[in-house]
């Protein structure tokens, strides 16, 4: 993605400045294991986990940042709901499993029956006010498919390329010690890592600027 001179420049800059505070500060519990049988795509649906992953990538240098676009293939190309609240993926999974266990619906067969009665999916509110959708996943693995509800507290609707651009803006800013909301940084990240055209501005409630802010440390 970068020529040799670009790699050397970024490597030298990183060595000179990486001891400074990172633009995103991860919480250690964000990567705690999600309990079985819960399935939660953290790249698509969890801003806190994404903050953690960006920081891990930046700590690995340019090679770590360059690996992010391939990882984000799981984001797809559609509109999605991104959770921006304080609960970790593990806590979300544990809480929803406990809820279903209390209903006697955590085993696969009983979950299938219950979701059919609910109209193929159900919503459950968590302590922070967010509401999570419960769907059926693959029967031979993590069959409890979880994702945020639509237009509920502590979530935002995000386009796939907008999320990818925000992630790479933060990662690129981490390498060069700059502001991820700087338009020049954003467009460099879009061009160099994602092959996307530049944007003229960062506006709108669900726009790129809003997603960049959502990925900042709270």
C-alpha positions, 0 to 999 in steps of 0.5 A, spaced: 500 500 500 505 504 501 512 504 497 519 503 500 520 510 502 513 511 505 514 505 509 521 507 512 518 514 513 512 511 517 517 506 521 521 512 523 516 516 525 513 511 529 519 509 533 520 517 534 513 518 537 510 511 539 511 513 546 506 518 546 499 517 548 495 513 543 489 517 540 484 511 542 485 508 549 482 501 549 479 497 555 482 491 557 476 487 558 473 489 550 477 483 548 474 478 553 471 471 550 464 472 548 461 466 552 458 460 547 453 460 544 453 467 543 455 470 536 456 477 536 460 480 530 464 485 534 467 489 527 460 490 525 457 492 532 461 494 537 465 501 537 469 499 544 472 493 541 473 496 535 477 502 539 481 496 542 483 493 536 485 499 532 490 500 538 493 493 538 494 494 530 497 501 531 502 498 537 504 493 531 506 498 527 505 499 519 504 492 518 499 491 523 495 497 521 495 494 513 492 488 516 486 491 518 482 492 511 483 485 510 480 483 517 474 488 516 472 484 510 467 481 515 463 488 515 461 487 508 458 492 504 451 494 507 448 499 513 449 496 520 447 498 527 454 500 531 453 499 539 457 505 542 455 504 549 460 502 555 458 494 556 463 489 553 462 484 548 463 479 553 458 482 558 453 483 553 453 475 551 453 473 558 447 478 560 443 475 554 445 468 555 443 469 563 436 472 560 434 466 556 437 461 561 432 464 566 426 463 560 429 456 559 430 458 552 438 457 552 438 450 549 438 450 541 431 446 540 428 451 546 431 457 543 428 455 536 421 454 538 421 460 542 424 465 536 418 462 532 413 464 537 416 471 537 416 472 529 423 469 528 427 474 533 426 478 539 429 484 543 431 484 550 433 491 553 440 491 557 442 495 563 444 501 559 438 502 555 440 499 549 436 493 546 439 487 543 436 483 537 436 475 538 436 471 532 438 464 530 445 462 528 448 456 525 445 450 529 452 446 529 456 452 532 454 459 536 447 459 534 445 465 539 446 471 534 446 477 537 446 484 534 444 491 536 437 493 535 435 499 530 434 506 532 435 504 540 439 508 545 447 507 545 447 505 537 448 509 531 446 507 524 453 506 519 454 505 512 460 499 511 465 504 508 463 509 513 465 505 518 471 502 515 474 509 513 473 511 520 477 505 523 483 507 518 483 514 519 484 512 527 489 507 525 493 512 520 492 518 525 495 513 530 501 512 526 503 519 524 500 522 531 495 526 528 487 527 529 483 522 526 478 528 524 483 532 520 480 531 513 487 530 510 488 524 515 481 521 513 483 522 505 490 519 506 487 513 510 481 512 505 486 512 499 492 508 502 488 503 505 482 502 502 482 505 495 476 510 496 476 517 493 476 523 498 471 526 501 470 533 501 467 534 509 465 530 515 458 531 516 451 528 518 449 525 524 451 518 521 456 521 517 464 519 517 465 525 522 460 522 527 463 515 526 470 518 528 468 521 534 464 515 536 471 511 536 474 516 540 476 514 547 470 516 552 
